[in-house]
Amino acid sequence: MVLILLFSCSNVSNSKNEFSLSFPYTLSIKKVLNGSSPGLPPSLSQIADSIEYVKLGLVGGKLLGRISNVKVTQSHIFLTTVNEGALMFNRSGEFITRLGKLGKGPGEYSQALGVVPVEGKGLVAVKAYPLGDFPIYDYDGEFVHRLGRHDGGSNTTTYFKGGLLSGDDLGFFSRKTGYMLLSRTLDDDTLFFRQSHHDDFLNTNSWKKLQHYIGTWISPYNVDTVLVYENAVDTIFSFNGKELAPRYILDIGKYNGKYTDRLTLPTKAVAEASTQYIFFFETQAHLFVQMLVRNKPWLVWLDKQTGLTQGKQYPVEFWPETTLGIARSDKTFLPNDYDGGPDFWPRTTMSSRLGVSWFYAYELMDMESPSTRVASNKVAQSRLDSMVENLTMEDNPVIMIVHYKGRQ
């Protein structure tokens, strides 16, 4: 059965000085922010088994527009762009087909916000704008049927893992009901529903002002589990298709700020008084949490094998051409000493063993040559250096696929 999802306090077993992680587990982020446990984050040579770089082919002889979403399966790469809708490539980067097309007719959409490959069934669901529904296509790009939008939020990104189609819910409080998690079949049968933790707030008149937002973020972990976080709740939950259970409790302490500030599109003053924009991913060996704390970017990580929680504050950078004064939260990268390529933070997490990012040709051409950087894998470094040297401004983006190491 295929599902669509819209949207395990610290227990430490210690035997013979060995750390054993049990859930729910409290991550003492406040101690890190107080400066008690500084460190350098793990590098890619420490967490990666291998890295693939896939240069995408041209689509009808044309370059792609800005990519908004990428999904990688064993056989294919799926992505959405601002000008081409949803597209399908093979793992070598060769363009295969369009999934529907831009328009207002049956099986069409104005913009593709996300794509959901269901490889075991040869189907792909596209998150469509402006209706927020899901037109479903086969691997030939032919329209199959349409799954309607569910009231309560505006899903933007979707995943498929082990029979679970999952998506994150992000939107303004524009109605009196919201949800954290919704699971339904492709026939639109609701199987699981979890109301937003902010329902009490939703049921006040605050939602009418359109200045507060609710966000749920999803990070797949394995074939049957996805991890779920709702903003201003500070608990990462695990969901196995039937049960939602606390997995990590993020103890941020005094750095949290006011509840209403954390549900408000931040101004500079709000950002400087609270914690905003918490994102995370988990491998089999580490949990990484990226956040903007008092308008300063932080990366906090847990070594799941030793129990050591550390963090690093990164230099403050601002978005270009903006006067908001809010620091960027997306500049906390893991250094790439594996092949000397670009530093890494996954824009898409496919599992605890696979993370994905992407770079435009000009970004790779402008960076320091891989051959001049430290790299533990000289063969991979040489291969990447050759690819970068042959890039031109007429090339499409390159997908970076990182295969994480398993538990040691």
C-alpha positions in Angstrom: 0.0 0.0 0.0 1.3 3.4 -1.0 0.9 6.4 1.4 1.2 10.1 1.1 2.3 12.0 4.2 1.8 15.7 4.4 2.8 17.6 6.8 12.3 7.7 18.7 14.9 13.5 28.0 18.0 11.5 27.6 18.3 7.8 28.1 21.9 6.6 28.0 22.8 3.0 28.6 26.5 2.8 29.7 28.1 -0.5 30.1 31.9 -0.8 30.5 32.2 2.9 29.4 30.5 2.2 26.1 27.8 4.7 25.0 24.5 3.2 23.8 21.9 5.6 22.3 18.2 5.0 23.3 15.2 7.0 22.4 13.8 9.5 23.2 17.2 11.2 23.6 17.7 14.8 24.8 20.3 16.8 22.8 21.7 19.5 25.2 22.1 22.2 22.5 22.1 24.9 25.2 25.4 23.6 26.6 26.9 23.8 23.2 25.6 27.4 22.7 27.1 28.3 26.0 30.5 27.4 24.7 31.0 24.2 26.7 31.7 21.9 23.8 33.2 23.5 20.8 34.6 21.5 17.9 35.1 21.0 14.2 32.3 19.1 12.4 33.0 15.8 10.8 34.4 16.1 7.3 33.2 14.2 4.3 36.1 11.8 4.4 34.8 10.8 7.9 31.2 10.3 6.9 31.2 9.4 3.2 31.8 6.0 1.6 31.7 7.5 -1.9 30.5 10.6 -3.8 28.9 10.7 -7.3 28.8 13.7 -9.5 26.1 13.5 -12.3 26.2 16.3 -14.9 22.6 16.6 -16.3 22.1 16.6 -20.0 20.3 19.3 -21.9 16.5 19.2 -22.1 15.4 19.7 -25.7 18.8 21.4 -26.4 18.1 24.0 -23.6 19.6 24.7 -20.2 17.6 24.2 -17.1 16.2 27.1 -15.0 16.8 27.2 -11.2 16.3 23.8 -9.6 13.8 23.7 -6.7 13.7 20.0 -5.7 15.7 16.9 -6.5 15.0 13.2 -5.7 17.4 10.4 -6.4 16.4 6.7 -6.7 18.4 3.6 -7.6 17.7 4.1 -11.3 16.6 7.7 -11.8 17.0 11.4 -10.9 13.8 13.4 -10.7 13.8 17.2 -10.3 11.6 20.3 -10.6 12.6 23.7 -12.0 11.0 27.0 -12.3 10.7 26.9 -16.1 10.4 23.2 -17.1 8.1 21.7 -14.5 9.0 18.1 -13.3 11.7 16.2 -15.3 13.1 12.7 -15.2 16.7 11.7 -15.9 18.6 8.4 -15.7 21.5 8.1 -13.2 24.0 9.0 -15.9 22.3 12.3 -16.3 20.6 11.6 -19.6 17.2 13.3 -20.0 14.3 10.8 -20.2 11.0 12.6 -20.2 8.8 15.4 -18.8 6.3 14.5 -16.2 3.2 16.4 -17.4 3.6 19.9 -18.6 2.9 23.5 -17.6 -0.6 24.5 -18.3 -4.2 24.5 -17.1 -5.6 21.4 -18.7 -6.1 17.9 -17.4 -2.8 16.5 -16.1 -1.2 19.9 -16.3 0.0 22.4 -13.6 1.2 26.0 -13.4 4.3 25.1 -11.4 5.9 21.9 -9.9 6.9 22.4 -6.3 8.1 18.9 -5.6 8.3 15.4 -7.1 7.6 12.0 -5.5 9.1 9.0 -7.3 7.5 5.6 -6.5 10.0 3.5 -8.2 8.5 0.1 -7.2 5.3 1.0 -8.9 6.6 3.0 -11.9 4.7 6.1 -10.8 5.6 9.7 -10.0 3.5 12.2 -8.0 4.1 15.9 -8.7 3.2 18.5 -6.1 1.4 21.1 -8.2 1.0 24.8 -7.8 -1.4 26.6 -7.3 -3.9 24.0 -6.1 -1.6 22.0 -3.9 -2.8 18.7 -5.4 -0.8 15.8 -6.8 -1.1 14.8 -10.5 0.2 11.2 -10.8 2.2 10.1 -13.9 3.8 6.9 -15.1 7.5 6.7 -16.1 6.6 7.5 -19.7 5.3 10.9 -18.5 1.7 10.0 -19.1 -1.0 11.3 -16.8 -2.7 8.6 -14.6 -4.9 10.5 -12.2 -5.0 13.4 -9.8 -4.9 13.3 -6.0 -6.7 16.2 -4.5 -5.4 18.8 -2.0 -6.0 18.3 1.7 -7.1 21.5 3.6 -4.8 22.6 6.4 -1.5 23.4 4.7 0.6 23.8 1.6 3.0 20.9 1.0 6.1 21.8 -0.8 8.5 18.9 -0.8 7.9 15.1 -0.9 9.8 11.8 -0.4 9.2 8.1 -1.0 10.7 5.5 1.3 9.5 1.9 1.7 5.9 2.4 0.8 5.7 5.8 2.4 5.3 9.0 0.3 6.0 11.8 2.7 6.0 15.6 2.4 6.7 18.6 4.5 3.9 21.1 5.2 4.7 24.8 5.0 2.4 27.8 4.8 0.9 30.7 6.5 -1.7 30.3 9.2 -4.5 31.1 6.8 -7.2 28.9 8.3 -8.3 27.6 11.7 -7.1 24.1 11.2 -3.7 22.8 10.5 -1.8 19.5 10.6 1.6 18.2 11.4 1.3 14.9 9.6 -1.2 13.4 7.2 -1.0 10.0 5.7 -3.3 8.9 2.9 -3.3 6.4 0.0 -3.2 7.3 -3.6 -6.9 6.6 -3.6 -7.3 9.4 -1.0 -8.1 7.2 2.0 -6.8 8.9 5.2 -4.8 6.4 7.3 -3.1 8.7 9.8 -3.7 12.3 10.9 -1.8 14.3 13.5 -3.0 17.8 14.2 -0.5 20.7 14.5 1.0 21.2 17.9 0.0 24.8 17.4 -3.7 24.2 17.1 -4.4 26.4 20.2 -2.6 29.2 18.5 -4.3 28.4 15.2 -7.7 28.8 16.8 -7.1 32.4 17.9 -7.5 35.4 15.6 -3.7 35.4 15.0 -4.1 33.3 11.9 -6.1 36.0 10.2 -3.2 38.4 10.2 -1.1 36.2 7.9 2.1 37.0 9.8 2.7 33.6 11.5 3.7 30.4 9.8 3.7 26.7 10.4 6.3 24.4 9.0 6.9 20.6 9.1 10.1 19.2 7.7 10.7 15.5 6.8 14.0 13.6 6.6 13.7 9.9 5.6 15.9 7.6 7.7 15.4 4.0 6.4 13.0 1.9 4.4 10.2 2.2 7.0 10.9 5.3 9.0 10.9 9.1 8.3 11.9 11.8 10.8 9.5 14.7 11.3 10.1 18.2 12.8 7.5 21.0 13.4 8.8 24.5 13.9 8.9 25.8 17.5 8.2 22.3 18.9 11.9 21.3 19.3 11.3 17.6 19.1 12.3 15.4 16.2 9.8 12.6 15.8 10.1 9.3 14.0 7.1 8.0 12.0 6.8 4.4 10.8 3.5 4.7 9.0 1.4 3.9 12.1 2.9 5.7 15.1 4.5 9.1 15.7 7.1 8.9 18.5 9.6 11.4 20.0 13.2 10.6 18.9 15.3 13.6 19.7 14.4 16.4 22.2 16.3 19.6 21.3 17.0 21.3 24.6 17.8 24.9 23.4 17.0 26.6 26.8 17.1 30.4 27.0 18.1 30.7 23.4 14.6 29.7 22.2 13.0 33.1 22.5 9.3 33.8 22.6 6.9 31.2 21.2 5.1 33.8 19.0 8.5 35.0 17.7 9.4 31.5 16.6 6.1 31.3 14.6 6.6 34.7 13.0 8.3 35.5 9.8 11.4 37.0 11.4 12.5 40.6 11.3 16.1 41.4 12.4 14.8 42.0 15.9 12.9 38.7 16.1 15.9 36.8 14.7 18.3 38.4 17.2 16.0 37.3 20.1 15.1 33.7 19.2 16.1 30.5 17.4 14.9 30.2 13.8 15.2 27.9 10.8 16.0 24.5 12.3 17.0 21.9 9.7 18.5 18.4 10.3 19.6 15.2 8.8 20.7 11.9 10.4 23.1 9.3 9.2 23.7 6.0 10.9 26.6 7.5 12.9 25.6 11.2 13.4 22.8 13.6 13.8 23.4 17.1 12.4 21.2 20.1 13.3 21.5 23.4 11.5 19.9 26.5 13.0 20.0 30.3 13.3 20.5 31.2 16.9 20.2 34.9 17.9 20.8 35.7 14.2 24.0 33.6 14.1 24.4 30.4 12.1 25.2 27.3 14.1 25.8 23.6 13.3 25.4 21.1 16.2 26.1 17.5 15.8 25.8 14.3 17.9 28.2 11.4 17.5 25.8 8.5 18.0 28.7 6.1 18.8 30.3 8.2 21.6 27.4 10.3 22.8 29.5 13.5 22.3 27.4 16.6 21.3 29.4 19.5 19.8 28.8 22.6 17.8 30.3 25.4 15.8 29.2 28.9 15.1 29.8 29.9 11.5 30.6 33.4 10.1 27.5 35.6 9.6 26.5 36.2 6.0 23.5 38.0 4.6 21.3 37.4 1.6 22.3 39.6 -1.2 20.0 42.5 -2.2 18.0 42.4 1.0 17.5 44.9 3.8 16.0 42.5 6.3 19.2 42.1 8.3 18.6 38.3 8.8 21.7 36.1 8.6 21.7 33.2 6.2 21.2 29.8 7.9 22.3 27.7 4.9 26.1 28.3 5.1 26.9 25.6 7.6 28.7 23.1 5.4 30.7 19.9 6.1 34.2 20.4 4.6 34.9 18.2 1.6 38.3 16.6 2.2 37.1 13.4 0.4 37.8 14.5 -3.2 38.5 18.3 -2.8 35.1 19.2 -4.3 32.4 21.6 -3.0 31.7 21.6 0.8 28.4 19.8 1.5 25.1 20.1 3.2 22.3 17.9 1.8 19.5 19.9 0.1 17.7 16.6 -0.1 17.9 13.6 2.2 16.9 10.3 0.7 17.9 8.1 3.7 20.5 7.7 6.5 22.8 6.4 3.7 22.2 9.0 0.9 22.3 12.8 0.8 21.9 15.0 -2.3 22.9 18.5 -3.3 23.4 20.3 -6.6 25.6 22.9 -8.1 25.4 25.1 -11.2 28.3 24.9 -13.7 29.4 28.5 -12.8 29.6 27.6 -9.1 32.0 24.7 -9.8 34.0 26.7 -12.3 34.4 29.5 -9.8 35.5 27.5 -6.9 39.1 26.6 -6.0 40.3 23.7 -8.2 39.8 20.3 -6.5 43.5 19.4 -7.3 44.7 22.2 -5.0 42.6 21.1 -2.0 43.2 18.4 0.6 41.6 15.1 -0.5 41.8 11.6 1.0 40.7 9.9 -2.2 43.2 10.9 -5.0 41.4 8.9 -7.7 38.1 10.6 -7.0 39.9 13.9 -6.8 41.5 13.5 -10.2 38.1 12.4 -11.7 36.3 15.4 -10.3 39.1 17.8 -11.3 38.8 16.6 -14.9 35.0 17.0 -14.9 35.3 20.6 -13.6 38.0 21.5 -16.0 35.7 20.5 -18.9 32.7 22.4 -17.7 31.4 25.4 -19.7 28.7 28.0 -19.1 26.6 26.0 -21.5 26.4 23.0 -19.2 23.5 22.0 -17.0 23.8 21.7 -13.2 25.7 18.8 -11.6 24.0 16.6 -9.0 26.2 15.7 -6.0 25.2 12.3 -4.4 26.9 11.4 -1.1 26.8 7.8 0.1 27.2 7.9 3.8 29.1 5.3 5.8 27.2 2.9 8.0 27.6 2.4 11.7 31.2 1.5 12.6 
